[in-house]
Amino acid sequence: MFRFQEIHHLYMLALVPLLVVFFIAAVYWRQRKIKKMGDERLIEAQVMGFIPGRSTFKFILLTLALATIVIGWANLQAGDKMEKVERKGVDVVIALDVSKSMLAKDIQPDRLTRAKQLLMQMTDKMHNDRVAFIVFAGKSYLQVPLTVDYSAIKMMVQNVSTTMVPTQGTVIGDAIEMAMQSFSQTERKYKSLIIISDGEDHDEKAAQKIKEAADAGIIVHTVGVGSPQGTTLYDPETKSVKLDENGSPVVSKLNEEELKSLAAVGRGTYTLLQNADDVATKLVTNLEGMEQKNLGSVVYTDFTSYFQYFLLAGLLLLIAEWLLPGAKFKTKKYGVPAK
């Protein structure tokens, strides 16, 4: 099994096609300049050490050096030792509210950022549980199905924004329904749903769906993001205060009663998000206190890193490019013919 320890560094490989485009553009620009100066063959004859294709070869060396260094930076690893272990855990679906009200700044820097911090803390503390990730506003979208790859969850959480869901609102009922579909339909336990929201827009369907989830054996925890006092909302594009149809400022408030009610019906807990680490610890502790199911599987417990080989290859390619001489126009000193 191969993996990249720091897979996000591979985004730097996007520079390679950009460099290719710039190089091709530079070659065409050079050819047009030479044609304007006169006969191309005569001009190339005046270039000391000119060899057709050498500049392209030097560029290829540089590009390969960049690619290998980036791969080394991401640290390719191979699993050397396999061990059969008995893993126990539960299935967890995390539903995150990404409605525009989550941009309110009644908690700093804003509700959505604090919620994302909570999710990053949670995944750092989780070990064996399978986790799925849903974002919702007016509609719900499954971002990551049940998995033990917490790095995939983290990567998705980092990219979360309010623009992911075009339909606005806070339709928690749809998120609950999607979560129910994400769980195993043959089990009536080992399942938990965590809803992170400001609960602002009352969703009449949520009460019915949460009861169905509880009947299906799903423990529902809710996390309130924001303050009951609330704050005015700002349009992220115009930076001005949002106004309602009467011209009054729109105030967004945390609806704790809604979230507490959902948690009570779902036989779970409600927590107000203040300290992300404390809330993450509480939620993970609640999950660990549930009845666990066996998730026995073969896992890789020992990895060997190969970053040094890629970095060495990149260094050798850079040295080869540097040692390969470039071409330059022949010159002559005053009174002395050029050789």
C-alpha positions as CSV (number, residue, x, y, z in Angstrom):
1,M,0.0,0.0,0.0
2,F,1.4,3.4,-1.0
3,R,0.3,6.7,0.4
4,F,1.5,10.4,0.5
5,Q,2.0,11.5,4.1
6,E,1.5,15.2,3.1
7,I,-0.8,14.7,0.1
8,H,-1.9,18.4,0.0
9,H,1.6,19.3,-1.2
10,L,0.9,17.6,-4.5
11,Y,-1.2,20.7,-5.4
12,M,2.1,22.3,-6.3
13,L,2.2,20.0,-9.4
14,A,-0.3,22.3,-10.9
15,L,2.6,24.5,-11.7
16,V,4.0,22.1,-14.2
17,P,1.3,22.6,-17.0
18,L,1.5,26.4,-16.3
19,L,5.3,26.3,-16.9
20,V,4.8,24.3,-20.1
21,V,2.4,26.9,-21.4
22,F,4.8,29.7,-20.6
23,F,7.7,27.9,-22.2
24,I,5.7,27.3,-25.5
25,A,4.7,30.9,-25.5
26,A,8.4,32.0,-25.1
27,V,9.5,29.7,-27.9
28,Y,6.9,31.2,-30.3
29,W,7.9,34.7,-29.2
30,R,11.6,33.9,-29.9
31,Q,10.9,32.5,-33.3
32,R,8.9,35.6,-34.3
33,K,11.8,37.9,-33.2
34,I,14.4,35.9,-35.1
35,K,12.3,36.0,-38.3
36,K,12.0,39.8,-38.0
37,M,15.9,40.0,-37.8
38,G,16.5,38.1,-41.0
39,D,17.2,34.6,-42.2
40,E,16.8,32.1,-39.4
41,R,19.6,29.8,-40.4
42,L,22.1,32.7,-40.6
43,I,21.1,34.1,-37.3
44,E,21.4,30.7,-35.6
45,A,24.9,30.4,-37.1
46,Q,25.9,33.5,-35.1
47,V,24.8,31.8,-31.9
48,M,27.8,30.3,-30.1
49,G,27.2,26.7,-29.1
50,F,23.8,26.5,-30.7
51,I,22.3,23.0,-30.7
52,P,18.7,22.5,-31.9
53,G,16.5,21.4,-29.1
54,R,18.9,22.1,-26.2
55,S,16.8,24.8,-24.6
56,T,13.8,22.4,-24.7
57,F,16.0,19.7,-23.1
58,K,17.1,22.1,-20.3
59,F,13.4,23.1,-19.7
60,I,12.5,19.4,-19.4
61,L,15.2,18.9,-16.9
62,L,14.0,21.8,-14.8
63,T,10.3,20.6,-15.0
64,L,11.2,17.1,-14.0
65,A,13.3,18.5,-11.1
66,L,10.3,20.5,-9.9
67,A,8.0,17.5,-10.1
68,T,10.3,15.1,-8.3
69,I,11.0,17.7,-5.5
70,V,7.3,18.2,-5.0
71,I,6.7,14.4,-4.8
72,G,9.5,14.2,-2.3
73,W,8.0,17.0,-0.3
74,A,4.7,15.1,-0.1
75,N,6.7,12.1,1.2
76,L,5.6,9.0,-0.6
77,Q,5.4,6.0,1.8
78,A,4.9,2.3,1.5
79,G,3.3,0.0,4.0
80,D,5.9,-2.6,5.1
81,K,4.1,-4.4,7.9
82,M,0.5,-5.6,8.0
83,E,-1.2,-6.6,11.2
84,K,-4.6,-8.0,11.8
85,V,-6.2,-6.0,14.6
86,E,-9.6,-5.9,16.2
87,R,-10.9,-2.4,15.8
88,K,-14.1,-1.3,17.4
89,G,-16.0,1.8,16.8
90,V,-19.3,3.4,15.6
91,D,-20.5,5.0,12.4
92,V,-20.8,8.8,12.7
93,V,-22.3,11.2,10.3
94,I,-21.4,14.9,10.8
95,A,-23.9,17.4,9.3
96,L,-22.5,21.0,9.0
97,D,-24.8,24.0,8.4
98,V,-23.3,26.2,5.6
99,S,-26.2,28.7,5.3
100,K,-25.3,32.4,4.9
101,S,-26.2,33.0,8.5
102,M,-23.1,30.9,9.5
103,L,-21.1,33.9,8.4
104,A,-22.4,35.9,11.3
105,K,-19.6,37.3,13.6
106,D,-21.3,37.0,17.0
107,I,-18.4,34.6,17.7
108,Q,-15.0,35.3,16.3
109,P,-13.9,35.1,13.6
110,D,-17.4,33.8,12.4
111,R,-19.7,30.9,13.1
112,L,-18.6,28.8,10.1
113,T,-14.9,29.1,10.9
114,R,-15.4,28.1,14.5
115,A,-17.5,25.1,13.4
116,K,-14.7,24.1,11.0
117,Q,-12.2,24.4,13.9
118,L,-14.4,22.1,15.9
119,L,-14.4,19.5,13.2
120,M,-10.6,19.5,12.8
121,Q,-10.3,19.0,16.5
122,M,-12.7,16.1,16.5
123,T,-11.0,14.2,13.7
124,D,-7.7,14.6,15.5
125,K,-9.2,12.9,18.6
126,M,-11.1,10.1,16.7
127,H,-9.4,6.8,15.9
128,N,-11.5,3.8,14.9
129,D,-14.9,5.3,14.1
130,R,-16.1,5.5,10.5
131,V,-17.1,9.1,9.6
132,A,-19.2,10.6,6.9
133,F,-19.6,14.3,6.2
134,I,-22.6,16.2,5.0
135,V,-23.1,20.0,4.3
136,F,-26.6,21.5,4.3
137,A,-28.5,24.7,3.9
138,G,-31.6,24.7,1.8
139,K,-30.5,21.3,0.5
140,S,-28.1,18.7,1.8
141,Y,-25.1,17.2,0.0
142,L,-23.0,14.2,1.0
143,Q,-19.3,15.2,0.7
144,V,-17.6,12.1,2.1
145,P,-19.3,8.7,2.6
146,L,-18.5,6.6,5.7
147,T,-14.7,6.2,5.9
148,V,-11.8,5.9,8.3
149,D,-9.7,8.2,6.2
150,Y,-9.8,11.2,8.4
151,S,-7.4,13.1,6.1
152,A,-10.2,13.1,3.5
153,I,-12.6,14.5,6.0
154,K,-10.1,17.2,7.0
155,M,-9.4,18.2,3.4
156,M,-13.1,18.6,2.7
157,V,-13.7,20.6,5.8
158,Q,-10.9,23.0,4.9
159,N,-12.6,23.8,1.6
160,V,-16.1,24.3,3.1
161,S,-17.9,27.6,2.3
162,T,-21.4,29.0,2.2
163,T,-21.2,29.0,-1.6
164,M,-21.3,25.1,-1.7
165,V,-25.1,25.0,-1.5
166,P,-26.9,27.4,-3.8
167,T,-30.2,26.9,-2.1
168,Q,-30.3,28.9,1.1
169,G,-32.1,28.2,4.4
170,T,-31.5,25.8,7.3
171,V,-33.4,22.6,6.3
172,I,-32.1,20.3,9.1
173,G,-34.7,17.7,8.2
174,D,-33.1,17.0,4.8
175,A,-29.7,16.6,6.5
176,I,-31.2,14.1,8.9
177,E,-32.8,12.2,6.1
178,M,-29.5,12.0,4.1
179,A,-27.7,10.9,7.2
180,M,-30.2,8.0,7.7
181,Q,-29.5,6.9,4.1
182,S,-25.8,7.0,4.7
183,F,-25.9,4.5,7.6
184,S,-26.3,0.8,7.3
185,Q,-29.9,-0.1,6.9
186,T,-29.5,-3.5,8.6
187,E,-28.3,-2.3,12.0
188,R,-30.3,-0.5,14.7
189,K,-27.3,0.6,16.8
190,Y,-23.7,1.7,16.5
191,K,-24.9,4.9,14.8
192,S,-24.6,8.6,15.7
193,L,-25.5,11.8,14.0
194,I,-23.8,15.1,15.0
195,I,-25.6,18.3,13.7
196,I,-23.6,21.5,13.9
197,S,-25.8,24.6,13.2
198,D,-27.1,27.9,14.4
199,G,-30.6,26.4,14.0
200,E,-31.9,29.8,12.9
201,D,-34.6,28.9,10.4
202,H,-37.2,26.6,12.0
203,D,-37.6,23.4,9.9
204,E,-41.0,21.8,10.5
205,K,-39.8,18.5,9.0
206,A,-36.9,18.3,11.4
207,A,-39.0,17.1,14.3
208,Q,-40.5,14.3,12.3
209,K,-37.2,13.2,10.8
210,I,-35.4,13.2,14.1
211,K,-38.0,10.9,15.6
212,E,-37.5,8.5,12.6
213,A,-33.8,8.6,13.2
214,A,-34.2,7.8,16.9
215,D,-36.5,4.9,16.0
216,A,-33.8,3.6,13.6
217,G,-31.3,3.5,16.6
218,I,-29.4,6.7,15.7
219,I,-28.1,8.8,18.6
220,V,-28.3,12.5,17.7
221,H,-26.0,15.2,19.2
222,T,-26.4,18.8,18.3
223,V,-23.9,21.7,18.6
224,G,-25.1,25.3,18.7
225,V,-22.9,27.8,16.9
226,G,-23.5,31.5,17.6
227,S,-25.1,33.5,20.4
228,P,-28.7,33.8,21.5
229,Q,-28.3,37.6,21.3
230,G,-27.3,37.3,17.7
231,T,-25.8,40.0,15.4
232,T,-26.5,41.8,12.2
233,L,-25.7,40.0,9.0
234,Y,-23.4,41.5,6.3
235,D,-23.5,40.8,2.6
236,P,-20.1,39.2,1.8
237,E,-20.1,40.8,-1.7
238,T,-21.2,44.4,-0.9
239,K,-19.9,44.4,2.7
240,S,-23.0,46.2,3.8
241,V,-25.6,45.3,6.4
242,K,-28.4,43.0,5.0
243,L,-31.9,44.5,5.2
244,D,-35.3,42.8,5.3
245,E,-38.3,43.7,3.1
246,N,-39.1,46.5,5.6
247,G,-35.6,48.0,5.3
248,S,-34.6,46.9,8.8
249,P,-31.2,45.2,9.5
250,V,-31.4,41.4,9.5
251,V,-30.4,40.0,12.8
252,S,-29.3,36.3,13.0
253,K,-29.7,34.5,16.4
254,L,-28.7,31.1,17.6
255,N,-31.9,29.0,18.1
256,E,-30.9,27.0,21.1
257,E,-34.4,25.7,21.8
258,E,-34.6,24.0,18.4
259,L,-31.3,22.3,18.7
260,K,-32.0,21.2,22.3
261,S,-35.3,19.8,21.3
262,L,-33.7,17.7,18.5
263,A,-31.0,16.4,20.8
264,A,-33.6,15.4,23.4
265,V,-35.7,13.5,20.9
266,G,-32.5,11.9,19.5
267,R,-31.5,10.7,22.9
268,G,-28.3,12.7,22.6
269,T,-26.8,15.9,24.0
270,Y,-26.8,19.6,23.1
271,T,-23.6,21.6,23.4
272,L,-23.0,25.3,22.9
273,L,-19.8,25.8,20.9
274,Q,-17.5,28.0,23.0
275,N,-14.1,26.2,23.3
276,A,-13.6,24.0,20.3
277,D,-11.3,21.6,22.0
278,D,-13.6,21.1,25.0
279,V,-16.6,20.4,22.8
280,A,-14.6,18.0,20.6
281,T,-13.5,16.1,23.7
282,K,-17.1,15.9,24.9
283,L,-18.4,14.6,21.6
284,V,-15.7,12.0,21.2
285,T,-16.2,10.9,24.8
286,N,-19.9,10.4,24.1
287,L,-19.1,8.3,21.0
288,E,-16.6,6.2,22.9
289,G,-19.3,5.6,25.5
290,M,-21.7,4.0,22.9
291,E,-21.8,0.3,22.3
292,Q,-19.1,-0.4,19.7
293,K,-19.1,-2.8,16.8
294,N,-16.2,-4.9,15.5
295,L,-14.5,-3.4,12.6
296,G,-11.7,-5.9,12.3
297,S,-9.5,-5.4,9.2
298,V,-6.0,-5.5,7.9
299,V,-4.2,-2.2,8.6
300,Y,-0.8,-1.0,7.8
301,T,1.1,-0.3,11.0
302,D,4.6,0.5,9.7
303,F,5.5,2.8,6.8
304,T,8.8,3.4,5.0
305,S,9.4,6.9,3.6
306,Y,11.0,7.5,0.1
307,F,11.1,11.3,0.1
308,Q,15.0,11.3,0.1
309,Y,15.2,9.5,-3.2
310,F,12.9,12.0,-5.0
311,L,14.8,14.9,-3.4
312,L,18.1,13.4,-4.5
313,A,16.7,12.9,-8.1
314,G,15.5,16.5,-8.2
315,L,18.9,17.8,-7.0
316,L,20.7,15.7,-9.7
317,L,18.4,17.0,-12.4
318,L,19.0,20.6,-11.3
319,I,22.8,20.0,-11.4
320,A,22.5,18.5,-14.8
321,E,20.6,21.5,-16.1
322,W,23.1,23.9,-14.6
323,L,26.1,22.0,-16.1
324,L,24.5,22.0,-19.6
325,P,25.9,25.2,-21.2
326,G,23.6,27.6,-22.8
327,A,24.0,29.3,-26.1
328,K,24.9,33.0,-26.7
329,F,25.6,35.3,-29.7
330,K,29.1,35.4,-30.9
331,T,30.9,38.7,-30.2
332,K,34.1,40.3,-31.3
333,K,36.5,42.7,-29.6
334,Y,37.4,46.0,-31.3
335,G,39.8,45.3,-34.2
336,V,39.9,41.6,-33.6
337,P,37.7,39.4,-35.9
338,A,35.4,36.9,-34.1
339,K,36.7,33.4,-34.2
